[in-house]
Amino acid sequence: MALDVPNLEVAIATIHTLPQVQFWKVGLELFCASGPIILDVLKDQGKRIFLDLKLHDIPNTVAAAARAIAPYGVDFVTIHTATGLAGLKTAQTALGESSTQLIGVTLLTSIDANTLQQELQIPLDPATYVERMADLAHQAGLAGIVCSPQEAARVKQRCGEAFLRICPGIRPLGTATGDQARSLTPNAAFAAGASYLVIGRPILQAADPAKAFDDICRSLI
Ligand SMILES: O=C(O)c1cc(=O)[nH]c(=O)n1[C@@H]1O[C@H](COP(=O)(O)O)[C@@H](O)[C@H]1O
């Protein structure tokens, strides 16, 4: 679950409201607001942690950031694959002996074909672009990628089962799409080969978040 909340106080309340959630994603909003203390809070409760900082810079700088992140001991940390092969490799190397797995963000799930081709002037369809980015991440030795569930099957076929496909853009039927452009239902996402689903607003903004979480889990059985 994405712990997309504005500060430490709300984060702690949210973790308590959803004790059944075992794996939390801490993103830029909360990490900037709370600093690394939120990681200690989650660790103290035995939770797994996905630190979603989406590194994107020159190789020397992403490597330095990865070295600074390694001692946090989180499970996953993200880097944009558009950083390029050299940056992906140096960041992976910089994590050294740490158990943290480096995950490449391929193409944000908010970007549709029109935005990719017209606005960003990248003459590929999103699935082909994601495949190219998955290849880079795979070649650099990363543990997996973030992609939309719509690309999960192709990435699995291309890079193998062990290469993680972490999929946001998850929308149970009847929930608002919002800014997500390439989405699927939880059930369809797993069927398509997602290793993990990342879900925020459909649960956080539900009238009863615990029920929304349980309903999603039940829909997967
Ligand atoms: O790296 C991510 O986690 C991420 C990548 C991406 O392409 N799309 C995407 O939505 N995310 C994150 O996944 C979460 C999705 O949240 P909801 O749209 O509220 O379910 C947010 O925390 C996003 O920052």
The ligand as an SDF file (V2000), in Angstrom:
LIG
                    3D

 24 25  0  0  0  0  0  0  0  0999 V2000
    6.8070    4.3260   -8.5090 O   0  0  0  0  0  0  0  0  0  0  0  0
    5.6150    4.2750   -8.1920 C   0  0  0  0  0  0  0  0  0  0  0  0
    5.2700    3.7670   -7.1540 O   0  0  0  0  0  0  0  0  0  0  0  0
    4.6280    4.7530   -9.1830 C   0  0  0  0  0  0  0  0  0  0  0  0
    5.0030    4.6870  -10.4990 C   0  0  0  0  0  0  0  0  0  0  0  0
    4.0570    4.9010  -11.5120 C   0  0  0  0  0  0  0  0  0  0  0  0
    4.3520    4.7800  -12.7010 O   0  0  0  0  0  0  0  0  0  0  0  0
    2.7910    5.2170  -11.1310 N   0  0  0  0  0  0  0  0  0  0  0  0
    2.4040    5.3550   -9.8390 C   0  0  0  0  0  0  0  0  0  0  0  0
    1.2230    5.6300   -9.5940 O   0  0  0  0  0  0  0  0  0  0  0  0
    3.3250    5.1750   -8.8410 N   0  0  0  0  0  0  0  0  0  0  0  0
    2.9510    5.3690   -7.4330 C   0  0  0  0  0  0  0  0  0  0  0  0
    1.9490    4.4230   -7.0620 O   0  0  0  0  0  0  0  0  0  0  0  0
    0.9750    5.0220   -6.2080 C   0  0  0  0  0  0  0  0  0  0  0  0
   -0.3660    4.9070   -6.8600 C   0  0  0  0  0  0  0  0  0  0  0  0
   -1.3280    5.4840   -6.0380 O   0  0  0  0  0  0  0  0  0  0  0  0
   -2.8760    5.4810   -6.4020 P   0  0  0  0  0  0  0  0  0  0  0  0
   -3.0390    5.9900   -7.7950 O   0  0  0  0  0  0  0  0  0  0  0  0
   -3.4620    6.4100   -5.3670 O   0  0  0  0  0  0  0  0  0  0  0  0
   -3.3450    4.0530   -6.2490 O   0  0  0  0  0  0  0  0  0  0  0  0
    1.4400    6.4660   -5.9610 C   0  0  0  0  0  0  0  0  0  0  0  0
    2.1550    6.4840   -4.7520 O   0  0  0  0  0  0  0  0  0  0  0  0
    2.3720    6.7560   -7.1160 C   0  0  0  0  0  0  0  0  0  0  0  0
    3.4270    7.6450   -6.7270 O   0  0  0  0  0  0  0  0  0  0  0  0
  1  2  2  0
  2  3  1  0
  2  4  1  0
  4  5  2  0
  4 11  1  0
  5  6  1  0
  6  7  2  0
  6  8  1  0
  8  9  1  0
  9 10  2  0
  9 11  1  0
 11 12  1  0
 12 13  1  0
 12 23  1  0
 13 14  1  0
 14 15  1  0
 14 21  1  0
 15 16  1  0
 16 17  1  0
 17 18  2  0
 17 19  1  0
 17 20  1  0
 21 22  1  0
 21 23  1  0
 23 24  1  0
M  END
$$$$
